[in-house]
Amino acid sequence: MFDRLFGRKQPLEGTGLPVIRNVTLGRTVTVDPLAWRRFGDELLFPFDRDTLVIVAQGLVDLNEGGFVHRFYTDDDIMFQAVSNDRAGQDVTDVTIFAPWDSAYPSSAAQRPAWKTRLKARSFTAEGLPDYDRVWFGPEASEQEPVTFWEDIHDDRDGIVDRRIFQTCMLFGRDLPGDDGRELLLAIDQENEAGDVSFEIMLGMALELGEFRA
């Protein structure tokens, strides 16, 4: 009755939240800390634990046959899996990101300058070295960022609780050794109420054997 009175949307058939390698909202993910600790002080990735308690789950439809599955802790650590299918059975990439900096523009005039930084061949910020553009390669002096809506769920009823529009670019820098790379995700995000923030997250790629849930 209350759903009918107050217009609560019903979950559509088949819209249950995907479970990616046993990872989904409400579960705990254990991550092998050697995936990043082996790089020692060279790594700036601000992460100091080996367990993640997932309290929210996001889904991005890239509209090109790919999907991004995101799993969040209560302090905004983001565990992310990219797959070729919505169900997450064909995973192609797994990363973990932690917040580095968050800023809220005081005027609309600040937004174009931030988006220009996202287009550049390299990205840096206070306290950080240079990171080179990963998406699309570094050849072009400027490259348009990726844009998408992320549907975020706070429980497993299949109803979207929040939507955030994001404009973002992925950068990276090589670490000592043959296979080490630290990632930087720079984001312009806007919620449905029109609130805007600029986000910087640092992260690492994970192998499928480096986590379990």
C-alpha positions in Angstrom: 0.0 0.0 0.0 2.7 2.5 1.0 4.6 1.7 -2.3 1.5 2.7 -4.3 0.8 5.8 -2.2 4.3 7.2 -2.3 5.4 6.0 -5.7 8.2 3.7 -4.7 9.4 2.0 -7.9 9.2 -1.8 -8.1 12.3 -3.7 -9.2 12.0 -4.9 -12.7 12.2 -8.6 -13.5 15.8 -9.7 -14.1 17.4 -6.6 -12.6 18.9 -8.3 -9.5 22.4 -7.1 -8.7 25.2 -9.0 -10.5 27.6 -11.1 -8.4 31.1 -10.8 -9.7 33.4 -13.6 -8.6 31.3 -13.9 -5.4 31.6 -10.1 -4.9 28.4 -8.2 -4.3 26.7 -5.8 -1.9 26.7 -7.0 1.7 29.7 -9.3 1.4 33.3 -8.9 2.6 36.1 -9.0 0.0 39.6 -10.1 1.1 42.4 -8.7 -1.0 46.0 -9.9 -1.1 48.0 -6.9 0.2 51.2 -8.1 -1.6 49.6 -6.9 -4.8 50.7 -3.4 -3.8 52.9 -3.7 -0.8 55.7 -5.2 -2.9 56.3 -1.8 -4.4 57.1 -0.3 -1.0 57.5 3.5 -0.7 57.4 3.9 -4.5 53.6 3.5 -4.3 51.4 6.4 -3.2 48.2 4.3 -3.3 46.6 5.1 0.1 45.4 1.7 1.2 46.2 0.0 4.5 44.0 -3.0 4.9 43.2 -6.4 3.3 39.4 -6.6 3.8 36.6 -4.6 2.2 33.1 -4.5 3.6 30.8 -3.7 0.6 28.0 -1.3 1.5 27.0 -0.1 -2.0 27.2 -1.4 -5.5 27.3 0.5 -8.8 26.7 -0.5 -12.4 27.7 1.3 -15.6 26.4 0.3 -19.0 29.1 1.5 -21.5 26.6 1.1 -24.4 29.3 -0.6 -26.4 28.8 -4.1 -25.1 30.8 -3.6 -21.9 29.8 -3.1 -18.3 31.6 -1.6 -15.2 30.7 -3.1 -11.8 31.7 -1.1 -8.8 31.6 -2.1 -5.1 32.1 0.6 -2.4 33.1 0.5 1.3 31.7 3.1 3.7 34.9 5.2 3.3 34.7 5.2 -0.5 37.3 2.5 -1.4 36.2 1.3 -4.8 36.6 -2.3 -6.0 35.9 -2.4 -9.8 35.4 -5.1 -12.3 34.9 -4.6 -16.1 33.1 -7.3 -18.0 31.7 -8.0 -21.4 28.3 -8.9 -20.0 25.9 -7.4 -17.4 26.0 -10.6 -15.3 29.7 -10.2 -14.9 30.6 -13.7 -16.0 33.2 -12.6 -18.5 35.5 -10.3 -16.5 38.3 -8.6 -18.4 39.8 -6.2 -15.8 39.8 -5.8 -12.0 41.1 -2.8 -10.1 41.0 -1.3 -6.7 40.9 2.5 -6.1 41.2 4.7 -3.0 40.3 8.4 -2.7 43.2 10.8 -2.9 41.5 14.2 -3.1 38.0 15.6 -3.4 37.1 19.2 -4.2 33.8 21.1 -4.6 33.9 24.0 -7.2 32.8 27.3 -5.8 31.7 28.5 -9.2 30.7 27.1 -12.6 33.8 28.8 -14.0 36.1 26.2 -12.4 34.5 23.3 -14.2 35.9 23.9 -17.8 39.5 24.2 -16.4 39.1 20.8 -14.6 37.8 19.1 -17.7 40.7 20.5 -19.7 43.0 18.7 -17.3 41.1 15.5 -17.9 41.8 15.9 -21.7 45.6 16.4 -21.4 48.3 13.9 -22.2 49.4 13.8 -18.6 47.9 14.7 -15.2 49.4 15.8 -11.9 48.2 17.4 -8.7 49.7 18.7 -5.4 51.7 16.0 -3.8 51.7 13.7 -6.9 54.1 13.0 -9.7 53.1 13.0 -13.4 50.7 10.3 -14.6 50.4 9.6 -18.3 47.1 9.0 -20.0 46.1 5.3 -20.2 42.9 5.5 -22.1 43.4 6.2 -25.8 47.2 6.4 -25.4 49.4 9.4 -25.1 49.8 10.3 -28.8 47.2 13.0 -29.0 47.8 16.2 -27.1 44.2 16.2 -26.1 41.6 13.4 -25.8 37.9 13.7 -24.9 37.2 12.0 -21.5 34.8 9.1 -21.1 31.2 10.0 -19.9 28.6 7.8 -18.4 25.8 7.4 -15.8 26.4 5.1 -12.8 23.4 3.5 -11.2 24.1 3.0 -7.5 22.3 0.6 -5.2 22.3 0.7 -1.4 20.5 -2.6 -0.9 19.8 -5.7 -3.0 16.2 -5.0 -4.0 17.2 -4.1 -7.6 16.0 -0.5 -7.3 18.4 2.2 -8.3 18.9 4.5 -5.2 21.2 7.1 -6.8 22.5 8.1 -10.2 25.7 10.0 -10.8 26.9 11.4 -14.2 30.6 11.1 -14.6 33.2 12.5 -16.9 36.6 10.8 -16.3 40.0 9.8 -17.6 42.4 7.1 -16.5 46.1 7.9 -16.1 49.0 5.8 -14.9 52.7 5.8 -14.0 55.2 2.9 -14.1 56.7 1.7 -10.9 60.1 0.0 -10.4 60.1 -3.5 -11.8 58.7 -5.1 -14.9 55.0 -5.1 -14.2 54.2 -2.3 -11.7 51.9 0.5 -12.5 49.9 2.9 -10.3 46.7 4.2 -11.7 45.0 7.6 -11.3 41.3 8.1 -12.0 40.4 11.8 -12.4 36.6 12.4 -12.3 34.1 15.2 -12.7 30.9 13.9 -11.2 27.4 15.4 -10.8 24.5 13.9 -9.0 20.8 14.2 -10.0 20.5 17.2 -7.6 23.2 19.1 -9.6 25.9 18.9 -7.0 29.4 18.7 -8.6 32.7 17.5 -7.3 36.2 16.8 -8.7 37.6 13.5 -7.6 41.1 12.0 -7.7 41.5 8.3 -6.9 44.7 6.2 -6.9 44.6 2.5 -7.7 46.2 -0.7 -8.7 45.2 -3.5 -11.1 44.5 -6.9 -9.5 44.8 -10.4 -10.8 41.8 -12.7 -10.4 43.7 -14.7 -7.8 44.5 -11.7 -5.6 41.0 -11.4 -4.1 38.2 -13.6 -2.8 34.8 -13.1 -1.3 
